[in-house]
Amino acid sequence: MKLPVCLALLAFSAASNAADWPQWRGTQRDATVTDAKHALNTLPPEPKVLWKIDAGPGQSSPIVAGGKLIFMDGVNGQETAHCLDAATGKTLWSQPVAPMVEFQNAYGEGPRCTPFIDGDRVYVQSCSGEFRCLAMADGKMLWHINFGTDYGAYFLGNKSGDPELKETASRRHGNNGSGIIDGDRVFVPVGSPKGATLVAYDKRTGKELWRAGNDNSAYASLMVATLAGTRQVVDFTADALMGVEAATGKVLWRQPLKTGAKRHACTPVISGDTVTVASTNIGTIKFHITKSGSEFTAKPDWTNLSLKTVIGTPTIVGKDLYTLGSGDRADLVCVDLEKGTPIWSQPGFGDYSSLTGVNDRILALTSKGELILAKASPTKYEELGRFQACAKTWASPAYADGVLYVKDEAHLAALAIAQ
């Protein structure tokens, strides 16, 4: 995320350990790290494994803060949150969150949503729509809400004959989108078309503050930023991209975006007063948010229909956007962020790769579990190393203090990758 950004995120960043990765895509949700302590000039032929433990199924990503690691998996039919000592992998506590739901797709079962840490609390969310605030000390539940019983956004599963199934994504294949903290508020993508697409709560008590929108949710995580002078939550729903005033819940702008199967999985990427999103059918679009009087407008700066991303999120390093989406959707593409024109592309990055910017490098973990390091350069693709980090995975890794935390369908491991 580039300036201007949400003041709460800046405060969170300043208060956090520089080695933390406390939420989806890192401290500021932009999947970038400035790491002056560790050089990342190459990768070893094989990873240095600091620890490795057994883990159950699920695509939820690990997070790290204050020397503790939180991850979710499936255990004995329950989506379960675990807290580990990040240095040793020792389990400190485990807490069942909700029953696992049955899936019939290529990605398997288990939790999809990445938790997020805020001080002495961690927030977790199940596929079926159980959202909980837990104490970091022992995993005790402090408050919770349920998308179905509280808002009518019941999980349907992908075998349901309910006609509502065609209008939603999250209630078909699981609630994936991660909520976000903004000061004293926590925003959650509930996804109810009955006036509660997005809901804000007091992060300490769980008291509802406001609800907004009539869209179902897709799979995208939320962002918070100051756009056109107003702090707002940016939500990529099943049917649109919208900005909602953080303080009041007023929908400031809404741009309809339709794709097959409502397949919006890209987290909105913020740069200045612009929001960039990508998906199937629509390609990649950069919107400019402006305000005239009391009216907000989202107008495309550019649209690139060839950059069709299935489940990944682009990452900005320098002045360029790194994304997946051309060819067979397995190419890594460097895009001029100002113009939307591809500069170079490199095949072989699979149906999904997480893209992390570390200094002036791109660190990509493919769905086949291969870790690739390349220069973040607008000149050409230059690879600096690769190794097999884990088995097949769709869970993005966490990078903190030179260590990469990776989860596949059977294990969670800490790999020392920096010099």
TORNURO-367070 format. One record per atom (N, C-alpha, C): z, x, y. Coordinates in steps of 0.02 Angstrom, whole numbers, plus 32768, in hexadecimal, padded with zeros to 4 digits. Each point is the difference from the previous one (the first is absolute). Example, Ala and Ser with C-alpha at 12.3 -4.5 7.8 and 13.67 -1.06 7.14 Angstrom:
% residues 2
818682947EE4 80007FD3803B 8000802D803C 7FDC7FEE8035 8003802A803B 80257FD98037 
***
This chain:
% residues 419
8000802B7FC5 80007FD5803B 8000802D803E 7FD57FF08030 7FFC8028803D 80217FDA8039 801180248035 801F7FE0803A 7FCE7FD18021 80177FC6801D 80467FEC8000 80147FDF7FC0 803E80097FEB 80197FE37FC2 803E7FD9800D 80157FDB7FCD 803E7FD98006 803B802D800E 80277FEF8033 803980298012 803180067FC8 80057FCC7FD8 802F80027FC8 7FEC80347FCD 7FBE80067FF4 7FE980327FD1 800C8046801B 7FF980098042 800E8041801D 804A80127FF8 802B7FCF800B 8048800B7FF8 801080107FB8 7FE07FDC7FD2 800B800C7FB9 7FEB80467FEE 7FC58015801A 7FE680427FF1 802F8036801A 801A7FF7803D 802B8033801E 804280067FDA 80187FC67FE6 804180007FDF 7FFB80177FB8 7FC480017FE4 7FF780107FB9 7FFA804B7FF6 801280157FC5 7FF480457FEB 7FB5800C7FFF 7FEB803B8019 7FB9800F8002 7FE180027FBB 802A80057FCD 7FE780037FBC 7FFD7FBC7FDF 800E7FCB8025 80017FBD7FE2 7FBB7FE07FFB 7FFB7FD27FD0 7FC57FD57FF8 801E7FBB7FEF 801C7FDC8032 802D7FC87FF2 7FDF7FBC7FF6 7FBE7FFD8004 7FDE7FC07FF8 7FB8800C7FEC 7FDC7FC97FF8 7FB980037FEF 7FD9802C8032 7FDF80347FE7 7FD7802E8027 8028802B8030 804180097FF3 802780318026 80257FE5803B 801C802D8028 802E7FEE8036 7FE07FD08032 7FC2800D8013 7FDF7FD58031 7FC77FD77FE2 7FFE7FFC7FBE 7FCF7FD77FDD 7FB88014800E 7FF5803F800E 7FBC8017800B 7FE980337FCC 802A800D7FCE 7FF1802E7FC9 7FEF8046801A 802180158035 7FF780448019 804380238008 7FFF80427FF7 803C80298005 7FEF803F8026 802B80128030 7FFC8042801F 803880297FE1 7FED80307FD7 803180277FDA 7FFA804A8013 802780148033 7FFF80458016 8023802F7FD0 802A7FE47FD6 802880297FD1 7FD880187FC5 7FD17FD67FE9 7FDB80107FC3 7FB58005800D 7FE380367FE9 7FB780068003 7FE27FDA7FC6 7FC67FE4800B 7FDD7FDD7FCA 7FB780188003 7FF6803F7FEA 7FBE801F8005 7FD87FFB7FC0 80247FF57FC9 7FDF7FF97FC0 802F7FDB7FD1 7FE87FEE7FC6 80297FE37FCC 800380307FC4 803980037FDF 8003802B7FC4 7FD67FE27FC8 7FEC80287FCF 7FD87FE57FC8 80247FC97FDA 804280067FFD 80297FCD7FE0 803C7FF0802D 80197FC37FFD 80387FEE802B 804180207FEA 802B80108030 804480167FF0 802C7FC27FFE 80167FEC7FC5 80257FC37FF7 804A800E800B 801C7FE28034 80488008800F 802A7FD47FD3 7FE97FC37FF4 801F7FD37FD0 7FCE7FC97FEE 800B7FE07FC8 7FD57FCB7FE8 802A7FD07FD5 7FFA7FBF800E 80277FCF7FDB 7FD27FC97FE7 80177FDC7FCE 7FDB7FC57FE8 80027FC98034 7FCA7FDA8005 7FFD7FC7802E 7FD67FCA7FE0 800D7FC28015 7FDB7FC77FE6 7FC17FF28028 7FDD7FC97FEF 7FC27FEF8022 800A7FE98047 7FC980008027 80027FE88044 7FDC802F802F 7FE77FE68038 7FD980278030 8026800D8041 80407FEE8003 8029800D803A 8007804B800B 7FFE8016803E 80048048800F 80488016800A 8010803E7FEE 8044801A800D 8008800F804B 803F7FFE8017 801080128045 803E802E7FFF 800780288035 803680318003 802080018045 804380008003 80238006803F 804780197FF3 8017802F8029 804480187FFB 8013801C7FBC 7FD1801F7FDF 800E801E7FBF 80007FCF7FC6 7FEF7FC1800D 7FFC7FCD7FCB 7FB97FE67FF8 7FEF7FF07FC3 7FBE7FE57FF1 80087FBA7FE4 7FD87FD2801A 7FFE7FBB7FE7 7FBC7FF37FE0 80017FE27FC5 7FC17FE97FE3 800C7FC17FD8 7FCA7FDC7FF2 80057FC37FD8 7FD280057FC4 80167FE07FC9 7FD67FFD7FC4 80157FC37FD8 7FE27FF87FC6 80127FCA7FD3 802E80197FC9 803A7FDF7FF8 803180147FCC 80187FC17FDD 7FF37FFC7FBF 80197FC87FD8 7FEF7FBC801F 7FC27FFA8017 7FE97FC1801A 80157FF28048 801E80308021 80187FF78045 7FE08034802F 7FE87FEA803A 7FEE80308034 8042801C801B 800580437FFD 80418020800C 7FFA80378035 80308002802E 800480348032 803080367FE8 7FED803F800A 802980397FEB 800B802E803C 803C801D8002 801080338031 801080417FDC 7FDD80368011 800A80417FE0 801680348032 801F80347FE8 8008803D8027 7FBC80228003 7FE58008803D 7FBB80198006 7FFA80487FE8 803580268002 7FFD80467FEB 7FFF80097FB5 80227FD27FDC 8008800A7FB8 7FE07FC97FD5 7FF17FC7801E 7FE67FC87FD9 80367FD87FDD 803F8010800C 80387FDC7FE1 80057FBA801C 80087FCE7FD4 80067FBB8015 80457FF4801E 80027FE3803D 803F7FEF8021 80117FB77FF6 7FCD7FD58001 800A7FB97FEE 7FBC7FE07FF1 80027FC87FDC 7FC67FD77FF2 80137FB7800A 7FD17FD9801C 800F7FBA8010 7FC47FD47FF0 80067FD27FCE 7FCA7FD07FF4 7FF57FD4803D 7FC07FF2800F 7FEE7FD9803C 7FE57FBC7FEE 7FD37FFD7FCE 7FE27FC07FED 7FDD80097FBD 7FF67FC97FDB 7FDB80057FC0 7FB98018800C 7FE680287FD2 7FBB80158004 7FD27FC47FF3 7FC68000801E 7FD07FCB7FF6 7FC4801A7FDA 7FDF7FD37FDC 7FC980157FD5 7FC080088028 7FDB80357FF1 7FC0800D8021 7FCA80077FCB 7FC47FF08014 7FC5800A7FD5 7FCC8023802B 800A8040800B 7FD180278028 8006804A7FED 7FD780288021 7FFD80477FEE 803C80288016 80297FE4802D 80358026801E 80437FF87FDD 80047FD57FCE 803D7FF97FDA 80367FDA8025 803B7FFF7FE4 80377FD9801C 8032802D8023 80357FE1801A 803380258022 7FFD7FF8804B 803280198025 80027FF88049 7FC580218023 7FEA7FE18037 7FC880188028 801580198044 80377FE6801B 8012800B8046 802D803D8008 7FF280298032 8028803B800E 803E7FEE8028 803C80147FEB 803D7FF38026 7FFF80258043 80317FF3802C 80078027803D 804A80068011 8013803B8018 80458012800E 800D7FFD804B 803A7FE58013 80157FFF8045 804B800E8001 8013803E800F 804680138003 80237FF77FBD 80327FD57FFE 80277FF77FC3 7FE67FC67FD6 7FC37FEB800C 7FE37FC87FDA 7FBA800F7FE8 7FEE7FE07FCA 7FBC80047FE7 7FE77FB97FF2 7FC17FF48010 7FE27FBE7FF9 7FCC80027FC9 80047FD07FD2 7FD380007FC6 7FE17FBB7FF9 7FC67FFE7FDE 7FDC7FC27FF9 7FDD7FFE7FBC 80047FC77FDE 7FE17FF97FBE 7FBB7FE28005 7FDA80047FCA 7FBE7FE17FFD 80037FB5800C 80347FE17FE6 80057FB78003 801A7FE68042 8015802E802D 80167FEB8042 804A7FFD800B 802680287FDC 80488007800D 800A803D802D 801B7FF5803C 800B80358030 804B800A8008 801780407FF9 8048800D8003 8011803C802C 80397FFB8020 801E80388024 803A80197FD5 7FFD80407FEE 8033801F7FD5 802580378025 803E800B7FED 80268038801A 7FE980417FE0 7FF280338029 7FEA80407FE5 803680207FD6 803E7FF3800F 803780217FDD 80037FEE7FB6 7FF67FBF7FF0 800A7FEB7FBB 7FCD7FCC7FE7 7FD17FED8029 7FCD7FCF7FEC 80177FB88004 803B7FF4801B 80197FBB8006 7FD37FD7802E 7FF17FC27FEA 7FD77FD48029 80287FE6803B 7FE68009803D 80227FEA803D 7FE47FBD8019 7FBF7FF57FF9 7FE27FBF800E 7FBB7FFE7FE0 7FE57FC37FF9 7FBE7FFA7FE2 7FDF7FC08016 7FBE7FFE7FF9 7FDA7FC18008 7FCC7FFF7FC8 7FE77FC47FF1 7FCD7FF87FCD 7FC47FDC801E 7FC5801D7FF8 7FC47FE3801F 7FF27FBA7FE6 800F7FF47FC0 7FF27FBF7FE2 80347FCB8013 803E800C7FED 80337FCC800B 80107FF6804A 7FF98034802A 80117FFA8046 7FC57FEC802D 7FC2800F7FE9 7FC77FF4802C 7FC57FDD7FDE 80077FEF7FC1 7FCA7FDE7FDD 7FC6802C7FEB 800780438008 7FCC802E7FEC 800E80197FB9 7FF97FD27FD0 801080107FBA 7FCC802D7FE1 8017802E7FD6 7FD2802C7FDB 7FDB7FD67FCC 7FBD80077FFE 7FD87FD87FD3 7FE880277FC3 7FF380418008 7FE480287FCA 7FB57FF57FFB 7FDE802D7FDE 7FB67FFB7FFF 7FE57FD57FC8 802C7FDD7FDC 7FEA7FD27FCB 80087FB88015 801A7FF4803B 800F7FBC8017 7FC17FD9800F 80037FBE7FF4 7FC97FD48012 800B7FDF8044 803480148023 800F7FE38041 7FC880108031 7FE57FCD8024 7FCA800D8030 801480308038 80418005800D 8018802E8034 7FF380497FED 7FF4800C7FBF 7FF580447FE8 7FC780228024 7FCB7FDB8010 7FC6801D8021 800C80118049 80367FE6801C 800D800B8047 8030803A800D 801B801C7FCB 803280358008 7FEC803E7FD8 802080368010 7FF9803E7FD9 804480147FE4 80338002802C 804280187FEC 80207FD37FCB 7FF47FC08004 801E7FD37FCE 7FD87FFD7FC0 7FC880227FFF 7FD780057FC4 800F80417FD9 7FFF80388024 800980417FDF 803F80248016 802C7FE08025 8040801E8011 80078010804A 803C7FF78019 800F80108046 8006804B8008 7FCB801D801B 7FFB80498007 801680198044 7FF27FD98035 800980178044 8049800F8011 800C803B8019 804480168011 80137FEA8046 803E7FE58008 801A7FEE8041 800E803D802A 801B7FF3803D 800A8038802E 803A7FF1802F 802480358013 80387FFB802F 7FE7800D8047 801B7FD88030 7FF2800C8047 80417FF28026 802580358011 80407FF78020 80317FDB7FD3 80197FC78016 802F7FD87FD9 7FDD7FCD7FD3 7FBF7FFF8002 7FDB7FCE7FD9 7FDE80207FC3 7FF77FD77FCC 7FD680127FC8 7FCC7FCA7FF9 7FC180147FFB 7FC87FD17FF9 7FE880017FB8 7FF37FC57FE5 7FEF7FF97FB9 7FC17FD67FF9 7FCE80167FD9 7FC37FD97FF5 80097FCA7FCB 80227FCA8012 80117FCB7FD1 7FC17FDE7FE4 7FCF7FF4802C 7FC17FE57FE8 7FFE7FB77FF1 80287FD88023 7FFE7FB87FF7 7FCF7FE18032 7FCE7FD97FE8 7FD17FDF802E 80207FC58024 80417FF57FF6 80237FCA8021 8029801A803B 7FE0802B8028 80208018803C 802A803E7FF9 7FF980247FC8 802B803B7FF5 7FD880397FDF 7FC6800F801D 7FDC803B7FE9 802B803E8008 80208005803A 802A80388012 80437FE58018 8037801F7FE9 80427FE88013 802A803C8016 80267FF68036 802E8034801A 80487FED7FF2 802880337FEE 80477FF57FF1 802A80348025 803F7FEF800B 803180328013 8009802E7FC4 7FF38041800A 8000802D7FC6 804480087FE0 80377FF38024 804280087FE5 80187FC27FDA 7FF27FC6801C 801B7FC27FE4 7FCF7FD77FD8 7FBF800A800B 7FCD7FD67FE0 7FF37FBF8024 801E7FF6803A 7FF47FC28026 7FB87FFE8017 7FDE7FC77FF4 7FBC7FF88016 7FFD7FFC804C 7FD38026801F 7FF880008048 7FC37FD98016 7FCA80067FDC 7FC47FD8800D 7FD180047FC4 7FD17FD17FFF 7FCA80017FCF 7FBE7FF18023 7FC8801B7FE4 7FC07FF98023 7FC780007FCD 7FCA7FDC8013 7FC180037FDB 7FFB7FCE7FC8 7FC17FEF7FEF 7FF27FD07FCA 7FD2801C7FCB 7FFD80437FFC 7FD780217FCE 802880107FC1 7FDD80037FC8 801C80207FC5 8000804C800C 802780247FDA 800080498004 7FCD801E7FD1 7FE7803A8014 7FD780287FD3 802E80357FE1 7FEB803F7FFF 802880357FE1 801580368033 7FEE7FF7803F 800A80348032 804880028019 8018803D800F 80418009801E 7FFC7FF7804B 80397FF1801F 80037FF38048 800380408028 7FEB7FFB803F 800A80358031 801F7FE3803F 802380298026 801A7FED8042 7FE980338032 7FE77FE9803A 7FE8802E8033 80007FDD8044 7FFC80288034 7FF67FE58043 7FB68001800E 7FE27FC48003 7FB87FF9800B 7FF57FD88040 7FD7801B802D 7FF37FE08040 80417FF08025 8031802D7FF9 803F7FFA8024 80357FD47FE1 7FF27FE37FC6 802F7FD27FE1 801080157FB8 804080037FF0 801480117FBC 7FF07FC77FD2 7FDF800F7FC9 7FE97FCC7FD3 7FFD80187FB8 80057FCF7FD3 7FF7800C7FB9 7FB77FF37FEF 7FE1802E7FDD 7FBA7FF97FEC 7FFE7FF07FB6 7FE17FC67FEF 80007FE67FBC 7FB87FF37FEB 7FEB80207FC9 7FBE7FF67FE3 80097FCE7FC7 7FF57FC0800F 800E7FCA7FD2 7FC57FF47FD1 80057FCC7FD7 7FC97FEF7FD2 7FC17FEB8025 80077FE9803E 7FC77FE48024 7FF3801F8044 802C802C8018 7FF780188044 802A803E800D 7FF2801F8039 802A8035801D 80207FE1803D 804380058006 80207FE08039 8038802B801C 800D7FF68042 803780218021 80327FCC8017 8040800A7FF0 80357FD0800E 80358022802B 80137FE18037 8032801E802C 8042800B7FDA 8018803D8001 803A80127FD8 803F7FDB8015 80077FF38041 803E7FE08019 80037FB67FF3 7FC67FDE8001 7FFF7FB77FFF 7FDD7FE07FC5 7FD380247FDF 7FD97FE27FCA 7FC17FDD8018 7FF08006803F 7FC27FE1801A 7FC380267FE6 7FD07FDC7FE4 7FC2801F7FEA 7FD78011803E 7FF78040800E 7FDE8016803D 7FB480017FF8 7FE980137FC6 7FB980017FF1 7FF67FFB7FB5 7FC67FE67FED 7FF07FF87FB9 7FB480077FF7 7FEC802D7FD5 7FB9800D7FF2 7FF17FEE7FB7 7FDC7FC87FF3 7FF07FED7FBB 7FD980377FDC 801480107FC2 7FDD80317FD7 80007FE77FB8 7FC57FEF7FE7 7FFB7FE17FBE 7FE280327FCE 802080057FC6 7FE580287FCA 80097FDA7FBF 7FD980127FCC 80067FE27FBF 8045800D7FE3 801F7FCC7FE4 804280057FE0 803780138031 7FF27FF98042 8032800F8034 801B80477FF8 7FD5802E7FED 801780427FEB 800A8030803A 80337FF38029 8012802C8037 803D80297FEC 7FF680407FF0 8036802A7FEA 800F80398031 7FD4800A8031 80078037802F 80387FF28033 802E802E8007 80317FFB8036 7FDC800D8042 80097FD78033 7FE0800C8041 80118046801A 7FCE8023801A 80088043801A 7FFE7FFC804D 803680178021 80077FF98047 7FF180428024 7FD87FFC8035 7FF3803A802A 7FF87FE78048 80308011802B 7FFE7FE58043 80037FB57FFF 7FD07FDF8021 7FFC7FB78001 7FCE7FE67FCD 7FF380277FCC 7FCF7FEB7FCE 80207FF77FBC 7FE27FD47FD8 80167FF37FBB 7FC380047FD4 8004802A7FCC 7FC980097FD1 80157FE67FBC 7FD47FD77FE2 800C7FE67FBD 7FC280087FD5 80097FFE7FBF 7FC880067FD1 800B7FD27FC5 7FC97FE77FE4 80047FD67FC5 7FBB7FF87FE2 7FFC7FDF7FC7 7FBF7FF07FE2 7FDD7FCD802D 7FBF7FFD7FFB 7FD57FD28027 7FFC8013804A 803980088021 7FFF800B8049 7FF780498012 8009802F7FD1 7FFD80478010 803D80168027 7FF5802D8030 80368019802A 7FF37FEC8048 80337FE58022 7FF87FE78044 8039801A802B 7FEE8019803B 803180168031 80017FCD8039 80397FE0800A 80097FCF8035 8025801E803C 7FEC7FEC803B 80228014803E 80277FC4801A 80408008800A 802A7FC98017 80088005804C 7FEC7FCC8024 80047FFF8048 80267FC18017 80178002803F 80237FC7801C 7FE47FF18045 7FF07FC0800D 7FEA7FE98041 802B7FC48014 802A80098033 802F7FCC8010 80337FFA7FC8 80057FC57FE2 802D7FF67FC7 7FDC7FFF7FBE 7FBD800B8001 7FD87FFA7FC4 7FF080457FE2 800B80057FBD 7FEE803C7FDC 7FBF7FF67FDA 7FDA80357FF9 7FC07FFD7FDC 7FF9803C7FD3 7FE67FF57FC4 7FF080367FD1 7FB480037FF9 7FE28033801D 7FB780097FFE 7FEF803E7FD8 7FCD7FFC7FD4 7FED803B7FD9 7FE38038802C 801B803C7FF9 7FE1803B801E 7FC480147FD6 80097FFB7FBE 7FC8800C7FD2 800E7FE27FBC 7FCB7FF57FDB 80037FE77FBB 7FD3802B7FD5 801A80187FC7 7FD780267FD1 80027FDC7FBD 7FCA7FDC7FF1 7FFE7FD77FC3 7FFB802A7FC1 7FEE80408006 7FF9802A7FC4 8043801B7FE6 80337FFE802A 8041801C7FED 802D7FC87FE4 7FF17FEB7FC4 80237FC97FE0 8036801B7FD1 803E7FF98015 8038801A7FDB 80217FC87FD8 8011800E7FC1 801E7FCC7FD6 804B7FFB800C 802680357FF3 80497FFB8005 801F80398028 7FDA802A8020 801D80388024 800A7FF2804A 8021802E8022 800B7FFD8048 7FE88041801F 7FD77FFE8035 7FEA803D8021 803A80258021 7FF58040800D 8032802A8021 7FDF80278039 801F8000803A 7FE680258039 801F80468002 7FD580338004 80178044800C 7FD5801C8039 802080158035 7FDB8015803B 7FDC7FC5801F 7FBE8008800B 7FD77FCC801E 7FD77FDA7FCD 800D800D7FC0 7FD57FE47FCC 80277FD47FD0 7FDC7FD27FE1 801B7FD17FCF 7FE980157FBB 802E80087FD2 7FEF80127FBB 800C7FC27FD5 7FCC7FED7FDA 80037FC17FDC 7FD780047FC0 80067FCD7FD7 7FD67FF87FC4 7FD17FC6800C 7FC580027FE2 7FD97FC38007 7FB580047FFB 7FE080388003 7FB780007FFA 7FEC800C7FB8 7FBF7FFF7FF3 7FE8800B7FBC 801C7FCE7FD0 802080177FCB 801E7FD37FCF 80497FF28012 801080068041 80447FF6801A 802F80377FE8 7FE580377FE8 802880377FE8 7FF8803E802B 7FDE7FFA8039 7FF68039802C 803880068033 8015803D800E 802A800D8039 7FD2800A803C 800C7FDC8036 7FD380028039 80278013803F 7FE5802F8026 801A80118042 7FD87FDA8033 80227FD88029 7FE07FD48030 801480118047 7FD08001802D 800F80088047 80247FC08017 804180058010 80277FC58010 7FE77FDD803F 7FE58026802F 7FE97FE2803E 7FC07FD77FF6 7FD380187FD5 7FBF7FDF7FF9 7FF97FD97FBF 802780107FCD 7FFA7FDF7FC0 7FC9801B7FD4 7FE6803A8010 7FCA801E7FD9 801B80337FCF 7FE97FFD7FC0 801680327FD0 7FE580468012 802B80327FF8 7FEE8045800E 7FEC80237FBF 80297FF87FCC 7FEF80197FBE 80237FD57FCB 7FE780057FC3 80207FDD7FC9 8000802C7FC3 80327FF47FD4 800880287FC3 80107FD17FC7 7FD77FFF7FCB 800D7FD27FC8 803A80197FD4 80167FD37FD3 802F80147FCC 80497FF1800E 800F7FCD802A 80457FF18010 80197FBF7FE0 7FDB7FE67FD0 80187FC97FD8 80017FBD8023 80187FCC7FDC 80037FBE801D 80387FFA8033 802D80308001 803680018032 801880488007 800C8014803E 8022803E800E 802D7FF5803D 803F80147FFA 802B8001803B 7FEC803D8029 7FFF7FFA8042 7FEB8036802D 80398010802F 801C803C7FFA 80378017802A 7FEA803B8029 800A7FFC8042 7FF28038802B 803D802D8008 7FFA803E7FEB 803780318007 7FE58038802D 80198002803E 7FE6802E8033 7FB57FF38007 7FD680317FF3 7FB87FF68004 7FE07FFF7FBB 80247FE17FD1 7FE77FFA7FBB 80007FB77FEB 7FD67FF07FD0 80007FBF7FDF 8017800A7FB8 80347FDB7FED 801B80037FBD 7FF07FBC7FE0 7FD780027FCC 7FE97FC27FDF 80197FFE7FB9 80217FC87FEE 80147FF47FBB 7FD47FC87FE6 7FD5800E7FCE 7FD27FCF7FE7 80227FD37FCC 7FDF7FC97FF0 801C7FD37FCE 8002801F7FBB 7FDB80367FF5 800380247FC1 803A80327FFE 802580058037 803A802C8002 7FEF80478015 7FC5800B801A 7FEC80438016 80118009804A 802180378010 801280108045 7FCD8031801C 7FE27FEF803B 7FCC8028801E 801580118047 7FFA80408012 800D80168044 7FBF80168021 7FF37FE7803C 7FC380128025 801180098049 7FD680258024 800880078047 7FEF7FBE8023 80287FEE8033 7FEE7FC7802A 7FD3801A8037 7FC080037FF1 7FD0801F802D 7FC57FD3800C 7FEA7FF8803E 7FC47FD7800E 7FBF80267FF2 8005803E7FEA 7FC480287FF4 7FE27FF47FBC 802B80057FCC 7FE87FF77FBC 803B7FF77FD2 7FF37FEA7FC2 80357FFC7FCD 800D80457FE5 803F80158002 801380417FE5 803F7FF87FD6 7FFA80067FBF 80387FF67FD2 802980407FFB 80437FF87FFE 802E80397FFE 802780037FBF 7FF87FD07FD4 802280027FC0 80087FBB7FE2 800E7FFE7FBF 800C7FC17FDD 8025800E7FBF 80277FD07FEA 801F80037FBE 80117FB97FE9 800F7FFA7FC0 80137FC07FE3 804A7FF5800E 80107FD0802C 80457FF68015 80257FCF7FD3 7FDC7FCE7FE4 801F7FCD7FD8 7FCA7FDB7FD9 80147FCD7FDB 7FD07FD67FDC 7FE37FCD8031 7FDA7FD07FE6 7FE17FCD802A 80357FDE802B 7FEF7FF78040 802F7FE2802F 7FDC7FDE8039 801E7FC98019 7FEA7FE1803F 803980018033 803480257FF0 803A8006802E 7FF5803D802D 80037FF58041 7FFA8038802F 803E802D7FFA 7FF88041800A 803A802D7FFC 802680038041 803A801F7FFF 80268011803C 8000804B8007 7FF98018803E 80018049800D 803A800E802F 802D802C7FEB 803A80118029 801780477FF2 800480288035 801B80447FFB 7FDC802A7FCC 7FBD7FFB7FFF 7FD880287FD2 7FFE7FE67FB9 801F7FC67FF3 80037FE47FBC 7FD97FBE7FFF 7FD87FF77FCC 7FDB7FC27FF6 80217FDA7FC8 80117FC0800D 801F7FD57FCF 7FCA7FD07FE7 7FF180047FBF 7FC97FD97FE4 80197FD47FC7 7FE57FC37FFD 80127FD27FCA 7FC17FE67FDE 800180027FBD 7FCB7FDF7FDA 80217FCA7FD6 7FDF7FE87FCC 801A7FC77FDA 803780137FCF 801080407FFA 803380157FD0 80338030801C 7FF180208039 802D8033801A 80028001804C 8036801D801A 800680128047 801280498002 7FDD8027802B 800B80478002 8001801B8047 80258037800A 80018024803F 7FDB80437FF6 7FCC800A8027 7FD5803C7FF9 8003802A803F 8012803F7FFA 7FFF802E8038 7FB88018800A 7FE27FF08039 7FB980108009 7FF3802E803C 80328009802C 7FF58028803D 801E80457FF9 7FE3802F8026 801980457FFE 803B80078030 
***
